[in-house]
Amino acid sequence: MKIKSRREFLTAGSTATLSAMLAASRPAFGFSRAEGTKPALLGGEPVRSKPFTSWPVWDERDENAILPVLRSGVWSRDAVVAQAEQRYAALMGARYCLLTCNGTQALITALRALGIEGGDEVITTPYTFVATIDAILLNNALPVFVDVDPDTWQIDADRIEAKITPATKALLPVHILGGVCDMDKINAVAAKHGLRIVEDACEAHLAEWKGKKAGTLGDLGCFSLQNGKQITCGEGGAILGDDEQVMELCYSFHNFGRIRGKHMPTDKGASPILGTKCRASEYQASILITQMESAAAETRKRHENARYLSSKLKTIPGIVPRRDYAQTNLTSYYYYGFRLKEREFGLSRTVFVKAMKAEGIGLSTGLGVIEGGPMYREGVLESTLTSRTFRKLYPQQRLAELLHDDHFPHCEQLVRETVGMHQSFLLGTRADMDDICRAVEKIHQNREALAKIAL
Ligand SMILES: Cc1ncc(COP(=O)(O)O)c(C=O)c1O
């Protein structure tokens, strides 16, 4: 039978194909409570009624840290920011850290400090949050995309070299969802072609590649400290680096182009280079200092819970958890994701997510990264590449090539198949993880009935 659409597939799946699959299926984990029970979406009892761990987590340590800042009246960048920078650098194993007001500005600043400007190309992944692309475009450079590795969801390092042109100046790997890109291969390509590397580690605080932290594996590493991130102070960003001169350029750019410590005019003026202002505040820094204290233990817990979840979920037909490269000895989950292969599972992703929600487990189909589609389908790319500035800076033919460079099948597949949950779910207990598995199993067992209600 020729299947033309997802709807037709589900109709077909709910008859012949699915009957065969049902006959062959058995409970994956022997969770007898899940067996034979009616899905909550069809009026049964939900697996779970209590909420998962909320995020962010704070206590009196955070309150005690923020109050003195409030009472000091010094709320702008000062000693607390400097202290937080030292601690962040030490935590990550970098020589220097500069805090910024958010991760987007950290990326803009880092690219700028490495000399990226109009006429340059920066290679990155289409499977990211829009801020990665904004940072390249705001430096008047061109983002050039490389498809992802379908297993790890990271940029496919083996495909980078084919995208290098004489205009390529930097690589911008994104350690997406808290995994780590293949930094051995990426560093080798960069060394061979004389390229700089800015790591977008906005989602990968404390993740480790062969024992070294994400964000310390290239020239500069950028982090987001926004509310949902594994280390947060509400809004905030950080740049890590070992090169003092480059880090001083970051500092100057983020502070009106001023030279550090010199607020009075020098012989080249108070602001010898063009800058902006994206400084972190003392409030942000005070919360960051206390939040850093629990970060390692939380990361470890998420890592362990995610491993447990993957070991269980991958036994269910059609569930393919994201995996990491063997060199990633610690994953810092920002989002626990798996691919739902609708045909093998026997249910559409839309119904699966609805059914999970009814069971008390609110999953999403991405976390900003993907919900709206891959980056090359974002309007920002077209409007910027067709802008007056870009038309002046680049040959028309190159702009047209990049605008039409939209064949990234692995990325498209992820956009269609991703299902997952925010990192805070992974801070729960083993019993919480079992609830997630039990709900998935229950839905799988009842997929035929669920598929029917969707039609
Ligand atoms: C991959 C990635 N890059 C950049 C950013 C931008 O960080 P921020 O929201 O702190 O500006 C984020 C987070 O939102 C992100 O997930």
The ligand as a Gaussian input file, in Angstrom:
#p B3LYP/6-31G(d) Opt

LIG

0 1
 C       22.560000      27.832000      21.775000
 C       22.274000      29.191000      22.359000
 N       22.993000      30.246000      21.923000
 C       22.776000      31.469000      22.410000
 C       21.829000      31.713000      23.376000
 C       21.600000      33.122000      23.830000
 O       21.733000      33.304000      25.198000
 P       20.884000      34.447000      25.962000
 O       19.445000      34.034000      25.913000
 O       21.440000      34.447000      27.342000
 O       21.122000      35.718000      25.252000
 C       21.085000      30.644000      23.874000
 C       20.092000      30.768000      24.957000
 O       19.093000      31.317000      25.011000
 C       21.287000      29.353000      23.325000
 O       20.551000      28.324000      23.733000

